[in-house]
Amino acid sequence: MTTNRILPARNIIDVEGLIRIADRAEATLAQLRQDLIKPQPTKSAPMVSGSRLAQLCGMERTQLNHLCSKGTIKPGQTKGNGRKRMFTLAEAREIVQQVGKFKPRPKGVLGMVVACGNFKGGVGKTTVTVALAQGLSLLGYSACLVDLDPQASSTTLMGWVPDAEVTEDMTVMPVVYGDENDLLYAAKPSYWDGIDLIPSSPDLFGADYYLPNKQASDPSFRFWEVLDAALPVLRQKYDVIIIDTPPTLSYLALASFMASDGIIVPLPPETLDYASSTQFFRQFSELFKSMRDGKNVEKRFEFVKILLSKVKSSVSMTDAVKSWIKQTYPEILGTAEVPDTDLVKNAYAEFKTIYDLENYDGSQRTYDRALEAFDAVVAEIEVEIQNCWAHREQELAK
């Protein structure tokens, strides 16, 4: 004899249910974005304090104030008792270029293409990508941020709503389809002076359907050259083009790596992330080996840099994993590290990087240490860029 037990209700989700969830998620995100980015849903650049600007210029604040009083540089805005100066981002960049340590790109040398990549999610790739563009711009360089991740996190962090504000023709897809020859059409000014953005949207998922089909139907087609062929105009206009790559071994990811001069691999010092990194480099190397052996395509990078990201100094295993990473990647491991702090996570939760923070209510020491860490990352990449430019200038002179 069977008894009819009372079973828990099933939460069955059909297609209409999925659509309702997607609609609610988009509406909630839009509302959160409006609440967090006030007074308008578009982001605005932070002001730069006199102390921070002096630091960027490599001088004391008194020296900066002296230059202001002499009229050598723009005076900015004085606040309070007149002792505190604040500068717009555009003013700060101009002053850094004028009296700072800024070294302009040598004449005739093209801009660098730097890709930030890892095939594992949650490693801090987007935070590093956007912060690198912002940090280099603060040092006086012009940057184009290219978002190739269909999840469009960099686009969101730069103040855009991918689904609502970005159409397919605003992304790299017209180049993928062959409708455009270069990417200049897609580079749009952002809220951050010195950074133009080529946004992303879920439409980029289409690249991994189109490119292999095109390759299969047209043997002469070289999908790995699609992005590289579209970058020369950007290389002439910008000092650095920074690519946020897809977090998978996709056709678009391969095309972005083939177009890049340098690669940054964010890697948290945690056991699973370390294990994943070995798979990344195996896949990465096998990929380019197959391109060399099967397609006769040679590829060299000016640099490959592993960047320790989301570093938790209080976790006991951190030092052990860092030692494994150092032993495994001694020639490409960077010296700078990105800490995993509440400050950085809270900023990210508000669609910001640490460079977006104009005022911080917490410990000044905590803020200064986090800012110093990101500045060190930017400085390390700047050295690589300047070194590459110096070699290319020398080659042009021969």
N, C-alpha and C positions, 0 to 999 in steps of 0.2 A: 504494500500500500504506500502510495506516494503522498507526501504532504506538500502543500503549497506554501513555501517559505516566502516571507516578504523580503525581496531583494532591494538593495540600494538602487535608487533611480539612476538610469544611464544618462550621461551627458553627451548625447550624440551631436556631432557637429557636421552639418551638411554644407554644400557649397554656399548656400545663402547665409548660413551661419558664419562661414569664413569671411564672406563679403562684409557682413555686419561688424565683425571683429576688426577687419582692416579699416573700415570707415571710422569706427570709434578710435582706433589707434592714431590715425592721421589727424582727426579732430582734436584729440587730447594733446598730441605733440604740437600742433599749431597753437593751441591755447597756452601750453607751457612756454612755448617760445615767445609768445607775446608778453606773458607775465614776466619772464626772466630778462628779456631784452627790451627794456622800457627806455624812453617813452614811445618808441616806434618799433615795429617788428624787424627793422633793419638795424644791423649793428653799427656802432660808431667807434671810432678809434679813440684810445685813451690819450690823455695829455701826458707829457713827459716832464718830470720835475727837473729843476736845475741840477740837483745832485746826481740824478740818473744820467742826464745829458753830459755832465762833466765826466762821469765814469765812462760813457761811450766814447768820448773824445780823448780819453787818456790824460786828463788834467784834473787839478783841484777845482772845487767849486768857486773859490775866491778868484782863480784865474779866469774862469768862465764869466763871472760877474764883472771882472775888469774889462773883458772884451766887449761885454754888453754896454757898459758905461762909456766906452770909447767909441761905440758905434761900429765896431769891426764886424759884429754879428748882430742878428736881430735880437731885441731885448726881451721878447716873450711877454708874458703877463705877470705882473707882481700881485701877490696876495697877502692878506693879513697886514702885518706892519711893513710890508714892502720888501722884506728880506727873502721871501720865498718866490722863486720864479717858476712859471709853468710855460711850457712850449707845446704848440700843436705838433703832431707827428710829422707833418710836412716840414715845419720849421726845424725840428730836431734833425731830421735827415739832411736837410740843407746845411746845417751847421756842422754836422759830422763830416760831410763831404768837404766843407770849407776849411775847418781848422782841426779836424780829428785825424785819426791814423788811417783814414780811408785811402786805399790804393786802387785807382780806377783800372778797369780792364784795358790791357794794352791795345793800341790801335791795330786793327786788322785781325785781332784774335776773337774768335767766336765765343759765345756764352757756353757755360757748362750745363750739361743735363745730368741731374742727380736723381736716381730712383730710390725710394724707400720701400723695401719689400721684405716679406716673410710670409710663408704659406700657412702659418698658424695665426688664428685670431687672438685678440686679447693681449698683444705684446706691446701695445702703445704706439703702433705704427702711425696712426693719424695724428696723435698729439705731437710726435716727433716731427712729422712732415710739416704741419702747419707752423709749429714753433720755430723750425729751422728757417722757413721762408720769412717769418716775422723778424727773427733775430738777425738774419743777413740784411734785411731791409733797414734795420736800425743801425747797421754798420755802413749804410750808404749805398748798398747794392740794389739794383732793380731785379725783381723776381717775377716769374710766372709760375703759378701753382696749377698743376694739371692733375685733376682728379680722374683716375681711371678705375676706381673701385665702384662697381655698380651699387654698393650700399651707400655711397656718397657721403661718408662721414666727414671728409674734409670740406666738402661743399656746405654741409650743415654747420660745421664749425666756423666757416667763413660768413655765416649769416643768411644762407639761402635755404629755402625749403625745396628739396629736390623734386618731389612729386607735383607740387603746386606751381613752382616758379621756373623749373628747368624743362625745356622741351628737347626732343632728340636732336634737333638741328642746332642747339646751343652747345652740344657736347662734341666729342671727337668722332661721333658716328658718321657724319658726312665725309670725313677723310677715310674712314674704314670702308664706306660704300664706294669710294672713288668719285664722289660728287664735288669734293674740294681737294685742291692740291697742297694747301698748307693750312696751318692751324691758327693763323692770325685772325680769321673771322670769329673764332670762338673766345679769344682772350678779352675779358671784360674787366674794367676797373673795379676794384673791391673797396670796402670801407677802409682798408688799411693802405695808406699812401706807400707807393713803391711795390705793391703786389697786385698783379692782375690775375684773375682766376679763369680757368677753363673748367666749368662745373661738370658734375656727373649726375646721373639719374639711373634708375633701374633699366632704362633703355640700353645701357651698355652690355647687359646680358646677351643682347642680340649679336654682339661681335663674335661670340663663341659658337654661334650657329652659322653666321654668314661666312666668316673667314675659312673654316675648313671646307665648306661647300664650294666656295670660290676656288680654293686650292685644288680640290678634287676635279672640278670641271675645267680648270685652266692651268695646265702644268707649268706655264710660263709665269704664272702669278707667284709673287714672293711675299707671303703674308707678313713675314718677319721684318720687312722693310717699310710697311705701311706708315708707321709713326715716324721712323727715322727720316723718311723722304719728306715728311710734312713739317719738320722742325727747323730747317735752315733759316727761315725768316724770323722765327722766334729767337734763334741763337744770335742773330744780328741785333735784335731789339733789346733783349734782356741779358743781364750778366749771368743769371742762373735760372734754369728751368727745373723745377722740383716736381717729381711725379709721385703721387700716392698710388701704388700699384694694387691690382686685385690680390686678395689673400689666397689665391689658388694658382696652380700651375696651368694657366689658361693661355689661349692664343694671344689675348690682349696683354697678358703679363709677359709673355715671351717677347712680343713686339716692343714693349716698353723697356725691357732689359737690353734688347738689341740696340735701342736708340740711346742708351745711357752711357755717359762717360764714367760715372761713379755709382756705386751701390752702397746704401746704408741698410744694415740688417739690425733692427731693434731686437734685443734678446734679454728677457728677464732672467736673472740668475735663480731659476727654479728648476727642479729636476725634470719635469715633463717638458718644459720649454727647451732646456738644454738637449734632451733626447730628440725633440722635434727638429732642432737646428741641424743635427747630423743628417737627418733625412732631407732637409732643405738643401744642404750643400751637395749631397749625393745626387738628388734630382737635378739641381742646378748644373752641376758639372757634367752629368750624363746628357743633359739637354744640349749643352753647347758642344759636347763631343760628337753627338749625333748630327748636329748641324754642320760641324766641320767635316766629318767623315762622309755624310750622306749628301750634303748640299754644297760642300767646298766653301763653307762660310767661316771665316776666321773672326774671332771677337776678342778684343783686349779691353780691360777696364783700367782707367787711370788710377782708380783705387777701389777697394772693397773694405768697408769699415763695419765691424760689429760694434754696436752701441749697447752697453748695458742699460736696460730700461726697467722702470718699475722696481727699482732696487729697494728692498725692505731690510734696512740695516738691523732691525730688532729681531729678525727671524734667524734662529740658530743655524739653519742650513745654508743661509745666503753665502757666507764666506767659503764654505766647502764647495758649493756649486761654482762660485766665482773662480776658485782655483782650478776646477775642471775646465772651465771655459778658457782660462788663461793658458792652460797646458795644451788644449786642443787647437786654439786659434792664436798663437803668440804673435804672428806677423800681421794680423789684421784687426786685433782687438784694440778699440779706442781706449784712451785714458779717462775721458770724461764719462760720467754716469748720470742718468736721470733718476732722481729719487721717487719712491712711491710714498707720497705724503698726503695728508688730508687736504692740504692747501691745493695741490695739483689736482686731486680728484674732485674737490668742490668746484674749482674753476671749470673743469671739464663738464661737470654736471650743469653748469650755467652756460654751456656752449662757448667757453672761453679757454684760452691757454694762460699761462702765467704772464705772458707779455700783454694780455688784454687787461690785466688788473691795474687800475689806476689808484685805488684806495684799498687798503687791507686792514681790517679791524683787529686781526689777531696779532701774534707776536711778530715784531719787526725783524727779529733775528731769524725766525722761521722763514719769513718771506725772502729775506736777503740770501739765505742759504739756498733756497730753491731757485731763485733768480740766478745766483752765481753758478749753480749746476747747469742750467740751461745755457747760460752765456758761454760756459766752458765747452759745451757740445758745439755750439755755433762757431766758436773760435777754432776748434779742431777741424771742422769742415772748411772754414775759411782758409786755413793753411793749405789744405789739399787743393782747393780751387786756385789759390795764388801760385802754388807750385806748378800746377798744370799750365796755367797761363804763361808762366816764366819759360817753361820748356817750349811751348808752342811759339812764343815770341822769338826765342832763339832759333827755332827751326825756320821761321819765316825770314829771318835775317840772313840765312845761309844762301 
